[in-house]
Amino acid sequence: GVYSFDRVTVAGGVSTVDEIAEIDAIGADAQVGMALYNGQLPLADAIAAPLTSDRPDRLWPTVVCDEDGRALGLAYSSLESLRDAVDRRRGIYQSRSRGLWVKGETSGDVQELLEVRPDCDRDALRFTVRQHGRGFCHRGTWTCWGPTSGLEALERRLAERLSSEDARSYSRSVVRDPGRLGSKLDEEAEELGRARQHADVVWEAADLLYFTALKLASSGVAWREVLRELERRDRVTRRRDGSRKYSSESSSDTMGGGQ
């Protein structure tokens, strides 16, 4: 296995917004250290350095995503709102009519800001947030396009059922008996292994995923952790002697952390 590099990183001595913008313009990443540590260059200003806007109000469209990469909605950012968002690690945006908007300040549906990433053209941002409460939309749904589906939606539904006091909940009754849950996982895995027809594979895989989701929920494990582990394994290459080696990931111009 060998290391692959997608971009060059310029490190050492980078301390101004103009330098970051110039480095980005030639297709490289800027690694900023001491200027951030000593307060000479605010992190939000470093993130915004290469950004442009063709809007009259100079705002940056900001796609807001949850931890699973699902788009929650569209907002707008200014340098002022970006500074607040980065400093407070919150979902804070620039409302086009009301000024600074702190998501969840009145509704309680707050957001923890995990990452800020510019798009390829440097004229839009993506906020990755940990969404709390009902969701992002003011109508009480997880996204501005309505309720979600898929494994993450199943995860949230199971979390609600397991925390419920409803004695009729099948999910709660299974989780309360670890032996029963283990037996169901064994049973469904065996049935999936024996399935041959398309419809049977779909049916048995759904059964197995449901009980797997129950196991994860009862153990405090999120689907994203499992998917990250699969991604980690996918980055592993093998030397000719059989030893394992990790390929490098390309450097990124983001504010990360907290995930």
C-alpha positions in Angstrom: 0.0 0.0 0.0 1.1 3.6 -0.7 0.0 7.0 0.5 -2.0 9.1 -1.9 -2.1 12.9 -1.8 -4.8 15.0 -3.4 -3.6 18.5 -2.3 -0.5 20.1 -1.1 -0.5 21.7 2.4 1.4 24.9 3.0 2.5 24.9 6.7 4.6 27.4 8.7 4.3 31.2 8.9 0.7 31.5 7.5 -0.8 34.2 9.6 -3.1 36.5 7.5 -6.4 36.2 5.7 -4.8 37.3 2.4 -2.2 34.6 2.6 -4.8 31.9 3.2 -6.8 33.2 0.2 -3.8 33.2 -2.0 -2.8 29.7 -1.0 -6.3 28.4 -1.6 -6.4 30.1 -5.0 -3.5 28.0 -6.3 -5.3 24.8 -5.1 -3.4 24.2 -1.9 -4.4 24.0 1.8 -3.1 26.4 4.4 -2.1 25.0 7.8 -2.5 27.8 10.4 -1.1 27.3 13.9 0.5 30.0 15.9 -1.6 32.8 14.5 -4.7 31.0 15.8 -3.2 30.2 19.1 -2.1 33.7 20.0 -5.3 35.3 18.7 -3.7 37.1 15.8 -6.1 35.4 13.4 -9.7 34.4 14.4 -10.6 30.9 13.3 -13.8 32.2 11.6 -11.8 34.7 9.6 -9.4 31.9 8.5 -12.4 29.8 7.3 -13.9 32.8 5.5 -10.6 33.9 3.8 -11.2 32.2 0.4 -15.0 32.7 0.3 -16.7 34.9 -2.3 -20.3 35.9 -2.8 -22.2 37.1 -5.9 -25.2 38.2 -3.8 -26.0 41.9 -3.3 -26.0 41.3 0.5 -22.7 39.4 0.3 -24.1 36.5 2.4 -23.0 32.9 1.9 -25.7 30.3 1.4 -25.2 27.7 4.1 -26.5 24.2 3.8 -27.1 22.8 7.2 -26.6 19.0 7.7 -26.9 16.7 10.6 -24.2 14.3 11.7 -25.3 11.7 9.2 -24.8 14.1 6.3 -28.6 14.6 5.8 -29.5 18.1 4.6 -31.7 19.8 7.2 -32.3 23.1 5.4 -30.8 26.2 3.9 -29.7 29.2 5.8 -27.3 32.2 5.2 -24.1 33.2 6.9 -22.1 36.5 7.2 -18.7 37.0 8.6 -20.4 38.2 11.8 -22.6 35.2 12.2 -19.8 32.8 11.3 -17.6 34.3 14.0 -20.4 33.8 16.5 -21.1 30.3 15.3 -17.4 29.2 15.5 -16.8 31.0 18.9 -19.9 29.5 20.5 -19.9 26.2 18.6 -23.6 26.8 17.9 -25.9 26.9 14.9 -25.9 30.7 14.3 -26.9 32.2 11.0 -27.6 35.6 9.4 -31.3 36.1 8.9 -32.0 38.2 5.8 -34.7 40.1 7.7 -33.9 39.8 11.5 -30.1 39.9 11.8 -28.3 37.2 13.8 -30.3 34.1 14.3 -29.4 31.6 17.0 -31.1 28.3 16.1 -33.2 27.0 19.0 -33.0 30.1 21.1 -36.7 30.3 21.4 -37.8 26.8 20.3 -35.3 24.8 22.2 -34.3 22.9 19.1 -30.6 23.9 19.5 -27.7 22.9 17.4 -24.1 22.1 18.3 -21.8 23.1 15.5 -19.4 20.3 14.6 -17.8 21.3 11.3 -17.7 24.2 8.8 -16.7 23.4 5.2 -16.7 25.6 2.1 -17.8 24.2 -1.2 -15.6 23.7 -4.2 -16.4 27.1 -5.7 -15.9 28.9 -2.3 -19.3 30.6 -2.5 -21.3 28.5 -0.1 -20.8 26.8 3.3 -21.9 23.5 4.8 -22.5 23.4 8.6 -22.5 20.0 10.1 -24.5 20.2 13.4 -25.7 18.0 16.2 -29.4 18.7 16.0 -31.4 18.5 19.2 -35.2 18.6 19.8 -37.8 18.2 17.1 -35.4 19.1 14.2 -34.4 22.1 12.1 -37.7 23.1 10.5 -39.9 25.6 12.3 -42.8 23.3 11.5 -41.4 20.7 13.9 -39.9 18.2 11.4 -36.3 17.1 11.3 -35.7 18.7 7.9 -37.3 21.5 5.9 -38.4 18.8 3.4 -40.4 16.9 6.1 -39.6 13.9 8.2 -36.7 11.7 7.4 -36.5 8.0 6.5 -33.8 5.3 6.6 -31.6 4.0 9.4 -31.2 7.3 11.2 -35.0 7.8 11.3 -35.3 4.2 12.6 -32.7 5.0 15.2 -34.6 8.0 16.5 -37.9 6.1 16.6 -36.4 3.3 18.6 -34.8 5.7 21.0 -38.2 7.2 21.6 -39.8 3.8 22.1 -37.1 2.6 24.5 -37.4 5.7 26.6 -41.2 5.3 26.7 -43.1 3.8 29.6 -45.6 2.1 27.2 -45.8 -1.5 28.5 -47.1 -2.6 25.1 -43.9 -1.7 23.3 -42.5 -4.7 21.5 -39.1 -3.1 21.2 -38.9 -2.4 25.0 -39.9 -6.0 25.8 -37.2 -7.4 23.6 -34.4 -5.1 24.9 -35.4 -5.9 28.5 -34.4 -9.5 27.9 -30.8 -9.7 26.5 -31.1 -13.4 25.9 -34.2 -12.9 23.8 -32.5 -10.1 21.7 -29.4 -12.3 21.2 -31.6 -15.2 20.1 -33.5 -13.0 17.6 -30.2 -11.7 16.1 -28.9 -15.3 15.7 -32.2 -16.4 14.2 -32.5 -13.5 11.7 -28.9 -13.8 10.6 -29.4 -17.5 9.9 -32.6 -16.8 8.0 -30.9 -14.1 5.9 -28.0 -16.5 5.2 -30.5 -19.1 3.8 -32.6 -16.6 1.8 -32.2 -16.9 -2.0 -35.1 -15.1 -3.7 -34.9 -11.3 -4.0 -38.0 -10.6 -1.9 -36.9 -13.1 0.8 -33.5 -11.4 1.0 -35.1 -8.0 1.4 -37.5 -9.3 4.1 -34.9 -11.1 6.1 -32.4 -8.3 5.9 -35.1 -5.9 7.2 -35.7 -8.2 10.1 -32.0 -8.4 10.9 -31.5 -4.7 10.6 -34.4 -4.0 12.9 -32.9 -6.2 15.7 -29.4 -4.9 15.0 -30.8 -1.4 15.5 -32.4 -2.5 18.8 -29.0 -3.9 19.9 -27.3 -0.6 19.0 -29.9 1.6 20.6 -29.8 -0.5 23.8 -26.0 -0.3 23.9 -25.8 3.5 23.2 -24.2 3.0 19.8 -25.2 5.2 16.9 -25.4 3.9 13.3 -22.8 6.6 12.3 -20.2 4.9 14.5 -20.7 1.6 12.7 -20.5 3.3 9.3 -17.3 5.2 10.3 -15.8 1.9 11.4 -16.6 0.5 7.9 -15.0 3.6 6.3 -12.0 3.2 8.5 -11.6 -0.4 7.4 -12.0 0.6 3.7 -8.9 2.9 4.1 -6.8 0.0 5.2 -4.5 -1.4 2.6 -2.2 -4.4 2.9 1.5 -4.6 2.2 2.8 -7.6 0.3 4.0 -9.1 3.5 0.4 -9.0 4.8 0.8 -6.2 7.3 -1.7 -3.5 7.4 -1.2 0.1 6.5 -3.6 3.1 6.4 -3.8 5.3 3.4 -3.8 9.0 4.2 -6.8 11.2 3.8 -6.5 14.4 1.9 -6.2 17.5 4.1 -9.2 19.6 4.5 -10.0 23.2 5.0 -12.6 22.8 7.7 -13.4 23.6 11.3 -13.8 20.1 12.7 -14.2 18.4 16.1 -16.8 17.2 18.5 -17.9 14.3 16.4 
